[in-house]
């Protein structure tokens, strides 16, 4: 049994069977079909009529594919915590706090499922950033609506912006899983 030599990057580019996979090549194939909130949990604890005001936001995103349905799913997980001050624990029952956890999903229709696993780490981060950027207005609206339904002043999350380099900027950052 002989081993075939490892292909060098130049050989890969010359091989017609190996297609280059990049965030841009995947994005060019995608058609946004649906944006939906797939999960939402909220908890409010008000003590001594104190409405908490210190906002904390954590963002994570991930991407997957469903070959049968021919869709790519980009999911953004967000945890919003509002506490009395920056040192308060949102799970401390003696302090006022609000905690909202939600997952928003972008569903993209594709003709051919791209090899997401072949994306470089940078391209995967770019793709996750794009999904977060697309879903963010819906996440902001959901958080504002849910807090308004709690009979407290609505929480308006900050706006995310994309820099010319494609990075998300604003008062909060994002992380990719």
C-alpha positions as CSV (number, residue, x, y, z in Angstrom):
1,X,0.0,0.0,0.0
2,X,1.6,3.2,-1.1
3,X,1.0,6.6,0.4
4,X,0.1,9.4,-1.9
5,X,2.2,12.5,-1.4
6,X,0.6,15.3,0.6
7,X,-0.7,18.1,-1.7
8,X,0.9,21.4,-1.3
9,X,-1.2,24.6,-1.6
10,X,-0.2,25.1,-5.2
11,X,-1.2,21.5,-6.0
12,X,-4.6,22.0,-4.4
13,X,-5.3,25.1,-6.5
14,X,-4.3,23.2,-9.7
15,X,-6.5,20.1,-8.7
16,X,-9.9,20.5,-10.4
17,X,-11.5,18.1,-7.8
18,X,-10.6,20.4,-4.9
19,X,-12.7,23.6,-4.8
20,X,-11.5,26.5,-2.8
21,X,-13.9,27.3,0.1
22,X,-14.1,30.8,1.5
23,X,-16.6,32.8,3.4
24,X,-17.1,34.9,0.2
25,X,-17.7,31.8,-2.0
26,X,-20.3,30.5,0.5
27,X,-22.0,33.9,0.9
28,X,-22.3,34.2,-2.9
29,X,-24.4,31.0,-2.9
30,X,-26.8,31.9,-0.1
31,X,-30.3,33.3,-0.3
32,X,-31.8,34.4,3.1
33,X,-35.1,32.7,3.5
34,X,-36.1,33.2,7.2
35,X,-35.0,34.9,10.4
36,X,-36.6,33.5,13.5
37,X,-36.3,33.4,17.2
38,X,-36.1,29.7,18.0
39,X,-35.7,29.9,21.8
40,X,-36.3,32.6,24.4
41,X,-36.1,32.4,28.2
42,X,-36.5,35.4,30.5
43,X,-36.3,35.9,34.3
44,X,-37.0,39.0,36.3
45,X,-36.3,39.6,39.9
46,X,-37.2,43.0,41.3
47,X,-36.3,43.7,45.0
48,X,-37.4,46.8,46.9
49,X,-38.8,48.4,43.7
50,X,-35.3,48.8,42.3
51,X,-35.2,48.5,38.5
52,X,-31.7,47.3,37.5
53,X,-29.9,49.4,34.9
54,X,-26.4,47.9,34.3
55,X,-26.6,46.1,31.0
56,X,-24.4,43.2,30.0
57,X,-24.6,41.3,26.7
58,X,-22.9,38.1,25.6
59,X,-23.0,37.0,22.0
60,X,-22.0,33.7,20.4
61,X,-22.7,32.3,16.9
62,X,-22.4,29.0,15.1
63,X,-23.2,27.7,11.7
64,X,-24.5,24.4,10.5
65,X,-26.1,22.8,7.4
66,X,-29.1,20.6,6.7
67,X,-28.3,18.7,3.5
68,X,-31.8,17.2,3.1
69,X,-33.5,20.6,3.3
70,X,-30.7,22.3,1.4
71,X,-30.3,25.1,3.9
72,X,-27.5,26.6,5.9
73,X,-28.4,27.6,9.4
74,X,-26.7,30.4,11.2
75,X,-27.6,30.6,14.9
76,X,-26.9,33.6,17.2
77,X,-27.0,32.9,20.9
78,X,-27.5,36.0,23.1
79,X,-27.6,36.4,26.9
80,X,-28.7,39.8,28.2
81,X,-28.3,40.6,31.9
82,X,-29.4,43.7,33.6
83,X,-28.2,44.1,37.2
84,X,-28.1,46.8,39.9
85,X,-24.4,47.4,39.2
86,X,-21.5,45.9,37.3
87,X,-20.5,43.7,40.2
88,X,-24.0,42.2,40.8
89,X,-24.6,38.6,40.1
90,X,-27.8,38.1,38.0
91,X,-28.5,34.9,39.9
92,X,-28.3,36.6,43.4
93,X,-32.0,36.5,44.6
94,X,-31.4,39.4,47.1
95,X,-30.6,41.9,44.2
96,X,-32.8,43.1,41.4
97,X,-31.9,41.6,38.0
98,X,-33.2,40.7,34.6
99,X,-31.8,37.9,32.5
100,X,-32.9,37.1,28.9
101,X,-31.4,34.3,26.9
102,X,-32.4,33.8,23.3
103,X,-31.3,32.1,20.1
104,X,-32.0,33.6,16.7
105,X,-31.6,31.6,13.5
106,X,-31.0,32.8,10.0
107,X,-32.1,30.2,7.4
108,X,-30.3,30.4,4.0
109,X,-31.5,28.4,1.0
110,X,-28.7,27.0,-1.2
111,X,-28.6,24.8,-4.3
112,X,-25.5,22.9,-3.1
113,X,-24.5,22.6,0.5
114,X,-21.1,24.2,0.9
115,X,-18.3,22.5,2.9
116,X,-18.5,24.7,6.0
117,X,-16.0,22.5,7.8
118,X,-13.4,23.5,5.2
119,X,-13.6,27.2,6.1
120,X,-10.5,28.7,7.6
121,X,-10.9,30.0,11.1
122,X,-10.9,33.6,9.8
123,X,-13.6,32.9,7.2
124,X,-15.7,31.1,9.7
125,X,-15.5,34.2,12.0
126,X,-16.4,36.4,9.1
127,X,-19.5,34.2,8.3
128,X,-20.6,34.1,12.0
129,X,-20.1,37.9,12.1
130,X,-22.3,38.3,9.1
131,X,-25.0,36.1,10.6
132,X,-24.9,38.1,13.8
133,X,-25.1,41.4,11.9
134,X,-28.2,40.1,9.9
135,X,-30.0,38.8,13.0
136,X,-29.2,41.7,15.4
137,X,-32.1,44.0,14.6
138,X,-34.5,41.1,15.3
139,X,-32.7,40.3,18.5
140,X,-32.9,44.0,19.6
141,X,-36.6,44.1,18.8
142,X,-37.3,40.9,20.7
143,X,-35.4,42.1,23.8
144,X,-37.3,45.5,23.8
145,X,-40.7,43.8,23.3
146,X,-40.1,41.2,26.0
147,X,-39.0,43.8,28.6
148,X,-41.9,46.0,27.7
149,X,-44.2,43.1,28.3
150,X,-42.6,42.8,31.8
151,X,-44.1,46.2,32.6
152,X,-40.7,47.8,32.9
153,X,-39.0,50.4,30.7
154,X,-37.9,48.5,27.5
155,X,-34.3,47.6,27.2
156,X,-32.8,48.8,23.9
157,X,-29.6,46.9,22.9
158,X,-26.9,49.0,21.2
159,X,-26.6,49.0,17.5
160,X,-23.9,46.8,15.9
161,X,-22.0,48.2,13.0
162,X,-19.6,46.6,10.5
163,X,-16.3,48.3,9.8
164,X,-15.0,48.3,6.2
165,X,-12.9,45.3,7.1
166,X,-16.1,43.4,8.0
167,X,-15.5,43.3,11.8
168,X,-18.5,44.0,14.1
169,X,-18.0,47.2,16.1
170,X,-20.0,49.0,18.7
171,X,-20.2,49.0,22.5
172,X,-20.3,45.2,22.6
173,X,-18.4,42.5,20.7
174,X,-19.1,39.0,19.5
175,X,-17.6,35.6,19.9
176,X,-17.8,32.7,17.6
177,X,-18.3,29.1,18.7
